[in-house]
Amino acid sequence: MRLVRRGMGRVSSRVVRLTVVSVVCLPWSDADVVVGPVPDGLDVVVYDGTGKPSRIEEIEFFVPPYMGPEPTLAVMAGMTSLRVAQTLTAGVDSVWPHLPAGVTLCNARGVHDASTAELVVGLIIASLRRIPEFVRAQDEGVWLHGRYEALADRTVLIVGYGSVGEALERRLLPFEVDVVKVARTARGEVHGFDELAGLLPQADVVVLLCPLTDTTRGLVDDTFIAAMRHGALLVNAARGPVVQTDALLAATNAGRIRAALDVTDPEPLPANHPLWHAPGVLISPHVGGNTTAFLPRAYRLVRQQLERFAAGESLVNVMTPTVSND
């Protein structure tokens, strides 16, 4: 924060007015264009993840580059004036270890809902209708005529029913499916995590959309998979470590379940990793939210937050370490 001295009137009767100016750090070089006129009282510096931001000790509001490497978060240690960190991701598990004490953390809830839900629907249909097999057969000129699985009349279990889950449900219902919803805490028609064991055997498709927390890390283990219906499809659009990779490999290699994964553990997945060649596994490279719909929605969220910040109003999407965003 810095003070700008502005004078008014004649020197003999001069009135001095001090205007508070806060420095905000955005990841876009075209910040003025995409965010619009910067609200009064804010100065913008741009940081693309290379080196350190300019005026680092003055930065009060920080938007880290989307999906940047760990050093882009570590720079917060040098932001001695930092008050708010606004992520462009819904998940913030990687941010907590770098967040200075007393700094407000906000996530991008709502920004990725449509894009992630679209990909999940695509992965489900591609897996059930065996689209990857058709692509490989096309390369060889092979006609794979047969009867394949439909999404219609299936039961889809959403584990981690939040804003993305709601968006997914809206897209699934026209396919004539039954949707069962699970969240950290039961509410209305939404079941709690403690009911999972009884719900898994009913599901043809299990979609993971939960945040990575101490509770969900390794959630999908041998016991979880054993409770799933034989031949069921597991879709992970949450975080890779929600699934125990060894347990998943054992189950897919045995033909116990199939999987469609937008996230993996480890990530990026090494070229020689056995998941690439596991039977019944479809992998996309963590692109659930990174679509043409992402940036316009991210711009709108950041703009709204900057307006609130400049006006001293409460921010949206405020996170706490003990409350998950499911």
N, C-alpha and C positions, 0 to 999 in steps of 0.2 A: 504494500500500500504506500502511495506517496501523496503528498499534498501539493496542489497547484494553487499558486497565489494569483488571484485576479483582482484588478483594481477597478473602481467605478468613480466617476465624477472628477472634480478638480483636485489638484494635488493638495491644496490647503484643507479640503474637506474630504479627503480620500477615505473610502470605506474598503477595507480589505476582507475578501471572502475566500475561505479555504475550501477547495473542492477535493473530496476524497476520490482518488483514482486507484482502482484495483487492476492488477495484471492477470490476464487469463491466458492460458496456453492451449492452443488448438492444434490438431494434427494436419490441418488442411492449408496448403499454401494459398488457396483461393478463398480464404476464410471470409473476406468482406463480401464476396459474391454469393457464396453458398449459405452463409448464415444471415446475410443482410446487414444493414447498418448496425454497427456495434452499439449496444445500449450506452447511454451517457454514463460516465464514471468508470468505463472499462477500457483498458489498453490490451491489444492482442499481440502475443508473440506466437510464432509457429514452430512446432517441433515435429519432425517426421520420423523420429526414432534414431537419428544419427547423432552421435556425440551427446552433448548436453544442451538443453534449451538456453537461449539467451535470457538474461535477467532472472536466472533461476531462483535467486533468493527473494525475489519480489512476487513470484507467482502465487496467487491465492486460489485459483480455480484451474484444474488440470484435466484435460481430456487426452488420455493416452492413445497413441495410434492403434487402430484396430488390429487385433491378432499379432501385435508386435512381439519381438523376443523379450525375454526376461529383463535385459538392461533397460528397456523403456519404462519398466515399472520401478526399477531400482533407483532411477534418477529422483524419485520423490524424496529420498533421503536428504538431498541437497536443497529441497524446497522448504526453507525454514519459515516461510510465511503461509504455507499451504493451508487452506481451509476446506476445500472440496475437491474430491476426485470423482469425475463422471466417466464411467466406462462406456464403451460402445458395444459391450457384450452383455448378455443376460447373466451369464455365470461370472462370479467374482472370486472363485476359489483361489486363483493365482494371484489376486490382488492383495488379499488380507496380509500375507507375510511382509509386504512392502509398504503398507499403509502406515504413515506416522501416527503416533498417538494423538487423539483429539480431532483427527480429520474426518469429515463426513464423506461417506462413500455412497454413491448412487449408481445403480445399474441401468441397463438399456431395456428394461422390461417393456415389451410391446413393439420394439423396433424389428425384432427378428421373427415375430409370430407367424406371419403369412409365409415367409420364405421357408422356415423350418417345417411348418405343417405341410407345405407343398412337397418338399423333398420326402418327408415320411410317407405320404400317400404314394409317391412315385416308387419308393423303395419297396413298399408293401406289394404293390401291383406287379412290379418287375420281378420280385421274388416268387410270388404265387403263380404268375403266368409264365415264369421261366424265360423272361426276356433275354438275360445274358446268354442262355443256351442257344436261343434263336440267332443272336448276333454271331456267336462262334460258328454255328451251323451255316450261316450265310457266307462266312469267309470260305467255307469248304464246299459250298453249293449243295448242302444237305437239306432235304425237306422233312422237318420234324413234325409231321402231322400227328395229332393225338388229342386226348382230352386233358385239359389242364384245370387247375384250381381257380375258382372265382373268389373275389372278396365278398360278394353278396352272401348274406345269411351266416356270416362268421361273427364271432365275438372278439372284440378288440379291447384289451386291457391297457389303459394308460396309467403308467406309474410315474407320478409327479404331475398332477393335474393343476396347472397354473394357467397363465395367459396363453402359452404355446399349446397346452393341452386343450384349452377351450377352442382355439383356432383349428386344431386338428379335428376335434369332435364335429365342428361345423362342416368340415370338408368330408368327413367320413359318413355322416348320416345319410346323405343322398345315395350312397352305395348300398343302402339297406343292410346295415350291420347293427349289432348290439354293442354299445360302448359301455364299458365298466370303468369307473374312475377311482383312482387312489391318490391320496396326498399324505403328507406328513401327519396332518391332523384331520380326523373325520369331520365332515360337515355336510348336512343334508344328504344328498345322493352320493356324496363322495366318501369312499371308505378310507380308513386309516391304514398305515403301513402294517399295523399289527394284524390285519385281516388278509394279508397277501397269501399266506399259505393255503387258505381256503378258496381264494379266488383264482389262483394260477391254473388249477386243473380245468377250469371252465373256458380258458382263453385259447383261441386259435392263433392270435397275434398278441404279443406283449411288447408295448412300446415304452421305452425308457426316456423320460423327459425331466427327470429329477435333477436338482443341483448336486454337485459333489460336496458332501459334508462327511463328518465323522460317521454319521449314521448310514449313509449310502455308499461309502467307499467299500468296494468288494461285495455289494449287496447281492449281485448275481453270482452265486457260488454253486458248488455241487448240490447243496440242499435246495436252493432256489430252482435250479434246472430240473432236479428230480421231481419237483412238484408240478412242472409244466406238462402240458399234454404232449404225448409222443407226436413228433412231426410238426409241432408248433413253430412259429416264426418269432424270433427275438429281434427287435429293432432298437438299436441304441443311437439316439440322437441327443444324449445327455452329455456325459463325459466318459472317456475311455475307462478310467479306473473304477467306475461303477460296476463294471464286469470284471470278474477274475478271468484273465485270458487263458490260463491253463485249463480251467474248468470248461470254458467255452470250446476250446480246441478238442478236448476229450469228448464232449457231447456231440459236436458236429462231425468229428471223424467217425464216431460210432453211429451216425445217422439218427441220433436221439432228437435233435432239434435242428433248425436252420437259423441263419442270422443275416441281418442286413445292418451294416455298421457305417455310420457317418463319423464315428469317433472310435479310436482304438487305444489300447495300452500295450506297448509304447506308441507314441505319436510324434512325428510322422512314422508310419510303419516301415521298418527297414525292408529293402528289396528281397532279402532272403528269409523273411519271417514266414513261418508256416501258415499263418492266417490267410495269406494271399491264395493259397492252394487248398484250403480246407473245403471239403464238399459242402455244398449248400450255403456258402457264405458269399454275400455281395458286399463290396466295400466302396464307399465314396470318400473322398479325401477331406473330410471336415468342411463341407461347403454348405451346410444347412442354412445358415443365415447370410452368407456372402453372395447376394444376388443384386440385380438391378434395382430391386425394391429397397435395398438396405440403405444406401446413402441418402436418398430424399427423406426417409424416416429418421435417420440419424441426425441430419441437419435440423429437422423440425424439433426434435427433442433437445438438442444442444441449445438451439435458439431460445426455446421456452425456459430452459434452466438458467441461461445467462440473464434473461429478463427478470426472472425471479431473484436471482443472486444480486443483480444490480439494485433491485427495489427492496432488498432486505426481506423478501418473502420466503416462506417455507418451500423447500425443494421437493420434487416428487421422486419416487423410486429410491428412497433412502433405505440403506441396508444396515443390519446389525449382525455381529458375528454369531449370535445365538438364534437368529430367525432365518430360515431358509426361504428361497423365493419359489417354492413349489405351489 
